[in-house]
Amino acid sequence: MNIFRYELKCQIKSTFIWTISITFLLVIFQSQIYPVFSDSIDEVMKMIGGFPEIFLAAFGFDSKTMFSFGGFFNLTYSYLTLMGAIMATGLAITAFAREKRNRCSDFLLSKPCCRMTVFTAKLLSVLSMVFISNLFLISVSLIVYAGTENLDKFILCLIGLFLTEVVFIAFGIIFAIFAKKVRNISGIATAFGFGAFILSALYGILNEEKMRYITPFKYFNPVSVYAEGGFETKYVITAVIIIIACISVACYRFCKHDAHSV
């Protein structure tokens, strides 16, 4: 419990900043930009008409759906998941690489507390911060977009954002535990986020279904939610397998590896 509280205390400030930033981005896009976007269909079509098809496919521009609330949210979602992925990865790496970076792993692991308890406390602290962040985002959305058509689908998409962040928590944990040195956490987290963003863009260009299995941003796709009313089972299962595999391997490594003394 002390470890859990300590991790919350150390990272609550950065979590708050990320939460406000993500919420602000969502509100700006859907409440400020979308109305202007939907009222200027002819101008927007002329503008995007000058862009190459590859560029439009990479960033999810679909002239058939992008002028609806849900279709425009699909464009917004890419940037929300980018920010959410960076936040989740950064929180996970910070929590699990703290002692490694401060060279005090031997101090923590020599305490009368089993390694599984330490791992679980750190994991729960990161999951709690990401959960609270998304709970705030969903609460604001329920207030701001009350009465919006298909609000239930919109909220389900935001739940998908949370689940995507859990995938990146798993990535962050396994990286933090297996990496020999962890220096620039923000840089590493950003690399994870933009790497996934590039994969998402490549999937949009190539439209190869098999590629979606290695594209975390597309596991909980808003297009599927608005078209079919829910997530696609095979990609949800893929995400669950990745989460369980990464956390299980990381936990085993954390509990079994030798701590370097200083």
C-alpha positions as CSV (number, residue, x, y, z in Angstrom):
1,M,0.0,0.0,0.0
2,N,2.9,2.4,0.8
3,I,4.4,1.7,-2.7
4,F,1.0,2.3,-4.3
5,R,0.5,5.6,-2.5
6,Y,4.0,6.7,-3.3
7,E,3.7,6.1,-7.0
8,L,0.4,8.0,-7.1
9,K,2.0,10.9,-5.2
10,C,5.0,11.0,-7.6
11,Q,3.0,10.9,-10.8
12,I,-0.3,12.7,-10.0
13,K,0.9,16.0,-11.3
14,S,2.0,14.7,-14.7
15,T,-1.2,12.7,-14.9
16,F,-3.3,15.8,-14.2
17,I,-1.4,17.8,-16.9
18,W,-1.9,15.0,-19.5
19,T,-5.6,14.6,-18.6
20,I,-6.3,18.3,-19.0
21,S,-4.4,18.4,-22.3
22,I,-6.3,15.4,-23.7
23,T,-9.7,16.7,-22.6
24,F,-8.9,20.2,-24.0
25,L,-8.0,18.6,-27.3
26,L,-11.2,16.6,-27.5
27,V,-13.4,19.6,-26.6
28,I,-11.6,21.9,-29.0
29,F,-11.9,19.5,-31.9
30,Q,-15.5,18.3,-31.4
31,S,-17.0,21.5,-30.0
32,Q,-15.1,24.3,-31.9
33,I,-13.6,22.8,-35.0
34,Y,-16.3,20.3,-36.0
35,P,-19.2,22.9,-36.3
36,V,-17.0,25.0,-38.6
37,F,-15.9,22.0,-40.5
38,S,-19.5,20.6,-41.0
39,D,-20.8,24.1,-42.1
40,S,-18.1,24.5,-44.8
41,I,-18.5,21.2,-46.7
42,D,-17.8,22.7,-50.1
43,E,-14.7,24.6,-49.0
44,V,-13.3,21.6,-47.2
45,M,-13.9,19.3,-50.2
46,K,-12.1,21.8,-52.4
47,M,-9.2,22.0,-49.9
48,I,-8.7,18.3,-49.5
49,G,-9.2,17.8,-53.2
50,G,-5.7,19.1,-53.7
51,F,-4.1,16.6,-51.4
52,P,-2.8,13.2,-52.6
53,E,-5.0,10.2,-52.0
54,I,-2.2,8.6,-50.0
55,F,-2.1,11.6,-47.6
56,L,-5.9,11.5,-47.1
57,A,-5.9,7.7,-46.5
58,A,-3.0,8.0,-44.0
59,F,-4.9,10.6,-41.8
60,G,-8.3,9.0,-42.1
61,F,-10.1,11.5,-44.3
62,D,-13.2,9.9,-45.7
63,S,-15.5,12.2,-47.6
64,K,-18.5,9.9,-47.0
65,T,-18.4,10.1,-43.2
66,M,-16.1,12.8,-42.0
67,F,-18.8,15.5,-41.9
68,S,-20.8,13.6,-39.3
69,F,-20.0,13.9,-35.6
70,G,-18.8,10.3,-35.5
71,G,-16.8,10.5,-38.7
72,F,-15.0,13.7,-37.6
73,F,-14.3,12.1,-34.2
74,N,-12.5,9.3,-36.1
75,L,-10.0,12.0,-37.2
76,T,-9.8,13.4,-33.7
77,Y,-9.3,9.9,-32.2
78,S,-5.9,9.4,-33.9
79,Y,-4.5,12.4,-32.0
80,L,-6.2,11.5,-28.7
81,T,-4.8,8.0,-28.9
82,L,-1.3,9.4,-29.7
83,M,-1.4,11.6,-26.6
84,G,-3.0,8.8,-24.5
85,A,-0.3,6.3,-25.6
86,I,2.5,8.7,-24.7
87,M,1.0,9.4,-21.3
88,A,0.4,5.7,-20.5
89,T,3.8,4.5,-21.7
90,G,5.5,7.3,-19.7
91,L,3.6,6.5,-16.5
92,A,4.5,2.8,-16.8
93,I,8.1,3.4,-17.6
94,T,8.5,5.9,-14.8
95,A,6.9,3.6,-12.2
96,F,8.8,0.5,-13.1
97,A,12.2,2.0,-13.9
98,R,12.3,4.4,-11.0
99,E,14.7,2.3,-8.9
100,K,16.8,1.3,-11.9
101,R,17.3,5.0,-12.8
102,N,18.1,6.0,-9.2
103,R,20.3,2.9,-8.7
104,C,18.5,1.7,-5.6
105,S,16.8,-1.5,-6.8
106,D,18.6,-3.5,-4.2
107,F,17.3,-1.2,-1.5
108,L,13.7,-1.7,-2.5
109,L,13.9,-5.4,-3.1
110,S,15.6,-6.1,0.2
111,K,12.7,-4.8,2.1
112,P,10.3,-7.3,3.9
113,C,7.9,-7.2,0.9
114,C,7.8,-9.8,-1.8
115,R,8.6,-8.8,-5.3
116,M,5.1,-9.8,-6.6
117,T,3.6,-7.3,-4.1
118,V,5.9,-4.6,-5.4
119,F,5.1,-5.3,-9.0
120,T,1.3,-5.4,-8.3
121,A,1.4,-2.1,-6.4
122,K,3.2,-0.4,-9.2
123,L,0.9,-1.9,-11.8
124,L,-2.2,-0.9,-9.9
125,S,-0.9,2.6,-9.4
126,V,-0.4,3.1,-13.1
127,L,-3.8,1.6,-14.0
128,S,-5.5,3.8,-11.4
129,M,-4.0,7.0,-12.8
130,V,-5.0,6.1,-16.4
131,F,-8.4,5.0,-15.2
132,I,-9.0,8.3,-13.3
133,S,-7.8,10.2,-16.3
134,N,-10.2,8.5,-18.6
135,L,-13.1,8.8,-16.1
136,F,-12.6,12.5,-16.1
137,L,-12.5,12.6,-19.9
138,I,-15.7,10.6,-20.1
139,S,-17.5,12.7,-17.4
140,V,-16.6,15.9,-19.2
141,S,-17.9,14.4,-22.5
142,L,-21.2,13.4,-20.9
143,I,-21.7,17.0,-19.7
144,V,-20.5,18.7,-22.9
145,Y,-22.1,16.4,-25.4
146,A,-25.3,15.6,-23.6
147,G,-28.1,15.1,-26.1
148,T,-25.7,14.4,-29.0
149,E,-26.9,11.7,-31.4
150,N,-25.3,8.3,-30.7
151,L,-23.7,9.5,-27.5
152,D,-23.5,5.9,-26.3
153,K,-21.3,5.1,-29.3
154,F,-19.1,8.1,-28.6
155,I,-18.6,7.1,-25.0
156,L,-17.8,3.5,-26.1
157,C,-15.1,5.0,-28.3
158,L,-13.6,6.8,-25.3
159,I,-13.7,3.5,-23.4
160,G,-11.7,2.1,-26.4
161,L,-9.2,4.9,-25.8
162,F,-8.7,3.7,-22.2
163,L,-8.2,0.1,-23.4
164,T,-5.7,1.3,-26.0
165,E,-3.8,3.1,-23.2
166,V,-3.7,-0.2,-21.2
167,V,-2.0,-1.8,-24.1
168,F,0.7,0.9,-24.0
169,I,1.0,0.4,-20.2
170,A,1.9,-3.2,-20.9
171,F,4.5,-2.0,-23.5
172,G,5.9,0.5,-21.1
173,I,6.2,-2.1,-18.3
174,I,8.0,-4.7,-20.3
175,F,10.4,-2.1,-21.8
176,A,11.2,-0.6,-18.3
177,I,12.0,-4.1,-16.8
178,F,14.0,-5.5,-19.7
179,A,16.0,-2.3,-20.6
180,K,19.4,-2.1,-19.1
181,K,19.3,1.7,-18.9
182,V,16.4,4.0,-18.9
183,R,17.4,7.6,-19.4
184,N,15.0,9.9,-21.3
185,I,11.5,8.6,-20.4
186,S,9.6,11.3,-22.3
187,G,11.6,10.5,-25.4
188,I,11.0,6.8,-25.1
189,A,7.3,7.2,-24.5
190,T,7.0,9.6,-27.5
191,A,8.8,7.1,-29.7
192,F,6.3,4.4,-28.7
193,G,3.4,6.8,-29.4
194,F,4.6,8.0,-32.8
195,G,5.7,4.5,-33.8
196,A,2.1,3.4,-33.3
197,F,0.9,6.5,-35.1
198,I,3.0,5.7,-38.1
199,L,1.8,2.1,-38.2
200,S,-1.8,3.5,-38.1
201,A,-1.0,5.8,-41.1
202,L,0.6,2.9,-43.0
203,Y,-2.5,0.8,-42.3
204,G,-4.6,3.6,-43.7
205,I,-2.5,3.7,-46.9
206,L,-2.1,0.0,-47.5
207,N,-5.4,-1.1,-46.1
208,E,-4.0,-4.6,-45.4
209,E,-6.2,-6.4,-42.9
210,K,-3.3,-8.4,-41.5
211,M,-1.4,-5.3,-40.7
212,R,-4.1,-4.2,-38.3
213,Y,-2.9,-6.9,-35.9
214,I,0.3,-4.9,-35.3
215,T,-1.5,-1.5,-35.2
216,P,-2.5,-0.8,-31.6
217,F,-4.4,2.4,-32.5
218,K,-6.8,0.3,-34.6
219,Y,-7.7,-2.4,-32.1
220,F,-10.6,-0.3,-30.8
221,N,-11.5,1.5,-33.9
222,P,-14.3,4.2,-33.8
223,V,-15.3,3.3,-37.3
224,S,-16.3,-0.2,-36.2
225,V,-18.2,1.3,-33.2
226,Y,-20.2,3.7,-35.4
227,A,-20.8,1.2,-38.2
228,E,-21.4,-2.0,-36.2
229,G,-22.2,-0.7,-32.6
230,G,-19.1,-2.3,-31.0
231,F,-15.5,-3.3,-31.3
232,E,-14.4,-6.2,-33.5
233,T,-13.9,-9.3,-31.4
234,K,-10.7,-10.6,-33.0
235,Y,-8.9,-7.3,-32.4
236,V,-10.1,-7.1,-28.8
237,I,-8.7,-10.6,-28.3
238,T,-5.4,-9.5,-29.9
239,A,-5.2,-6.6,-27.4
240,V,-6.0,-8.8,-24.4
241,I,-3.4,-11.4,-25.5
242,I,-0.7,-8.6,-25.8
243,I,-1.6,-7.1,-22.4
244,I,-1.5,-10.5,-20.6
245,A,1.6,-11.7,-22.4
246,C,3.6,-8.5,-21.8
247,I,2.6,-8.1,-18.1
248,S,3.1,-11.8,-17.4
249,V,6.6,-11.9,-18.9
250,A,7.5,-8.6,-17.2
251,C,6.3,-9.9,-13.9
252,Y,8.3,-13.1,-14.2
253,R,11.4,-11.1,-15.1
254,F,10.8,-8.7,-12.2
255,C,10.4,-11.4,-9.7
256,K,13.3,-13.6,-10.8
257,H,16.1,-11.3,-12.0
258,D,19.1,-10.3,-9.8
259,A,19.1,-6.8,-8.6
260,H,22.4,-4.9,-9.1
261,S,23.8,-3.6,-5.9
262,V,25.5,-0.2,-5.8
